[in-house]
Amino acid sequence: MREMICICCPMGCRMTVEKTADGYLVTGNTCPRGKAYAIDEMTAPKRMVTSSVPVDGGNFKMVSVKTAVSIPKELIFKALDSLKGVRMTAPVKEGDVVVKNTAGSGVDFIATRNVDKC
């Protein structure tokens, strides 16, 4: 049995997850998203990854980036390594792909804000 706090919404439900013969028994969640989160955490935990990269010729020197969707936890450091040496050139638009298929995950790093040209 494992105790956890759901991070799907601000309610922060305290849940317990227990492996059973038929799968997993989740208690304490107030919505179906909590149950899905708990089962994912037990079977294949994933996380969003955030960082920033430099921008040349922009009104900001850096642009924040994130993975488009969550990636497996074991790929986090490889994903961050894929950003080393990456530089963007202004203009950068929110949603622009910064690194495609990061760490072989099939997930892209995308810009999270606009950076206009100076």
Beta strands, then each sheet from edge to edge (+ up, - down):
strand 1: 2-5
strand 2: 14-20
strand 3: 23-27
strand 4: 46-47
strand 5: 50-56
strand 6: 62-67
strand 7: 71-72
strand 8: 88-89
strand 9: 97-99
strand 10: 109-111
sheet 1: 1+ 2- 3+
sheet 2: 4+ 7-
sheet 3: 8+ 5+ 6- 10+ 9-
end
